[in-house]
Amino acid sequence: MASSPLKTAIFAAREAGKILMAAYEGSAESLDVHYKKFREPVSIVDLASNDAIIQKISRAFPNDGILSEESKGLEAPNIAGAGFTWIIDPLDGTSNFINHIPLFAVVIARVQNGIPMLGVIYDPLHDELFTADRGKGARLNGKPIRVSERDVTRGAMLFAGRGYRDHDRLRHGRIIYALERKTPYFRRLGSAAHMLAGVACGRADATILTGNKPWDTVAGMLLVEEAGGKVSNYCGKHWTIKSEDLVATNAAIHKHIVAITKRSASR
């Protein structure tokens, strides 16, 4: 009997997590770290985790497309087109990982015709497994999770992250400056997956991401929506896998956050 997509994703994430944990205590030198175009770090562990995930998914679902941060040059299907595509980040939070900052995760999502159908975020260090199956809710280690109930921005906890391009830095800086006038509680965790999962389980009230890619966001956005939250682009319009900017909130404060991101992003 064939394995379900969610069970396959969970199995692949846990196996990749074993690879990450085996290397976590090593030095940066032993991880053979190098840098991509915008000074984004990648290590030998990213690649080993990537290979393990792809091997397991390809074996279970040989007809599905695969888009991974670390092998996108080899496999870049039309993720908004027909059929199923898996979207993978084998190590979200590489900079944290190589510096022994305990915030990193394995991220796996599956989309159908560009619509996120399932998402898995696995933090192997803390053994936290976040899962979302469209229409079936979001869970943390098997238990249902919900977003927070805060309905005002004052005192809200906001997470924020951005890409590596100068354009992203400038836009993100304007938005953060504006948002800090509404709440002083900001955290930049260095892992989009952790930040989105944090909104889904109520640890934070909103996450604002600038210039991110599908492997950063797809699994997490589904988690937020399935946990009762709301996701849009900076202008408050429907978020798609092609959107580079994302606002994910507990829904109650969404309009307040978007009022700021829309104004700041348009400058």
N, C-alpha and C positions, 0 to 999 in steps of 0.2 A: 504494500500500500504506500502510495506516494506521500511524502511529508507535506504538511501545509506550509505555505509561504512564511507565516509567522514563526512556526517552529524551526524552519530552516534558518531564518534570520537570527533567531535567538541562539541556535547552536553555533552558527558562524561567528556571532559576536563573542560568545564565551570562549571559543577556541582562539580567536584573535586576542582576546583579553589575556589568555595564558601566555601568549607570545610577548605581549607588552610587559606583563609583570615579571617575566623571566629576565628581561633586560633593564627593568626600571632602576635597579641599584647600580648599574654600570655608569662609567664616566661618559661624558659627551664624546670624548675621543673614540671610545670603543663603539659608539653608535654610528660612526662614519657620517657625521652630519655635513650636509652641503646645502646650498641655497638656490632657490629658483629665481625667476625673473625679478620679482618685487621683494627680494630678500626674505622670502618665505622659507623657513627651514624644512628640510626633509631628511629623515635618517634611514638607516638600513632596517630599522624596526618598522617604520611606516610601510616599507616595501614588503617585508616578511608578513606583516599582518594583512596587507592588501592581497598578497598571493593566496593566503589561507582562506580568506573570505571568498574570493572569486572562484577558487577551486570548489568550495562547497556549494556555492550557488549555481555554478555552471553544471555541476553534476546533477543537482536536483531539478533545475529548470534550464535545460540546454537551449531552449528556443527564446529565452528572455534576453533583452539587451542589458548591458552593464555600462555604467558610467562611474568611474572612480577618480578621485582627486589625483591619485598616483599612477593611473594608467589611462588617463583621458585621451592621450595622443593615439593610443592603440584602439580604444573602444569609445566612440562618441556617437551613439545612436541619436535619432531624433526623438528626444524624450517627450516632446509635445505631440508626437505622432501616434500612430496606432500601436497597440500591443503593450506588453509589460516591459519596464526597465527598472533595474536595480540601481540605486544611487548610493555610493559608498564613500565614507571617510574612514580609512583604517586606523587613523590616530588623529583625533581632533584635539588640539592643544599640544602640538609638538614642542613648542617653545617651553611650555610648562613641564612637559615630560623630560626633556633633556636637561632641565635645570632643577629637577626633583621637586617641582611644585605640584602638589597632589590634586591637580584638576585636569584630567584628560579622559577621553572616552573613545569607544568604537561606535561608529554611527552607520546604520544601514536603513535604507528606505526602499519601498517598491511603489512605483507609480504605474497607472494604467491610462494611456492616452493623455499623459501629463497630469493626471489627478493623483495625489498621494493616497495610497491605499493602506500602507502599513509603515510604521516607523519603530526602530529599536535604537535605544541609546544605552550603552553599557559602560559603566564606570567600574573597571575591574579592581581598582585599589580599594574602593569602599563596598564592592560587590552590590552595587545598585543597578538594577535592570529596569529601565523604563520602556514600556511597550504601548503602542497604540495600533488598533485595528479599526479601520473606518467603520463608523456606526456602532462600535462595540465598546467605546470608552477608552480611557487611558489608565495604565496601572504602573505601580512601582513594586517590584518584587511580588507581583501577583495580586496586590491589593489596589482597589480603585483609588484614584487621586482626583482632586478638584482644585481649581484655581482659587485664589483668595477672594474675599468679599469686600475688600476696601473700595470705597466709592468716591474718594477724594484723592487728589495728588499730593496734598500736604502730608508729609510723613510716609509717603509711599516708598517702597524699595524698588529701585530701577537698576537693571543690568544694561550694559552697553558694550558694543564691540564694533570694530570696523576692519575693512580691508587694508591692504598695504600701499595702495596708490595714493599719490599726493591729492588727487581729486577727492578721494574718500576721506582723507584726513581733514581737509578743509571743511567739507560739508558736515562731517561728524562733529567737528569742533564747534561749529555754530549751533548745532542742535543741542549739544551737551550744555553749552553756556546758557541757552534759553531755558532748558529744562531744570537746570540747577537753581533757577529763580523760583521754581515751584516746589522742589523737594531737594534737600541736601544729601539724600541717601542714594549714592551711586556706587556701583561696583563694576569693575571691568575684569572679568575672570579669565580671559584668554582662551575660552572654549565656548563657541556658540552653542554647542550641544548642551553643556551644563547650564547655560543661561536660559535657554528655552525650556529645558526640563524643570528648571527652578520656578518658572512661571506656572508650568503645568501642575506642579505639586504645591503651589502656594508659598514657596520660599521667597519669591519676589512677586511684585505686582505688574511689572512690565519689563520687556527687553526691547532694545532699539539696536538694530544692526544696519550698518552702512557698507555697501559694496561687497556683499557676501555672495557665495556661489551655492548651487543647489545642494552639494554635499554638506554644506554648513547648516542648511536650514530646513530641508524637506521633512526629515524625520521629526525634528523639534516642533515645526509648525503644526503637524498633525497631532502631536501630543497635546499642544495647547488647545487646539480646537476640540479634541475629544475630551479634554478635561473641563470644557465649558468656557474657554477663553475665546478671544477674537484675534484674528491676524489680518493685516492689510499692508499695503505699501505706505510710504510716507505721506501720500496724499489722501489716504483713507480709502483708496480704491482696492478692488479685488487683488489679492496677492496670487501670483502664479510662479511656477518654477523658473520663469525667466526674469522675475523681479530681482533686482540687486539690493533693494532696500526693504526692510521689514520692521513692522511694529507688531509686537505680540503682547497682549495684555490680558487681564482678568475679565475683560469686556466692560466692567463697570466704569473704568477710567479711560476707556479707549478714545472716546471723542475728545477728552481733554489733552491727551498725549498727541493725537493727530493734529489738533489745532496748532500745536507748536512745531511739530516736525514738518507739516505742510508749508508753513510760513518760512521756516528756516531753510528748508531744502530748495525752495524756489528762488532764493537770493543768488 
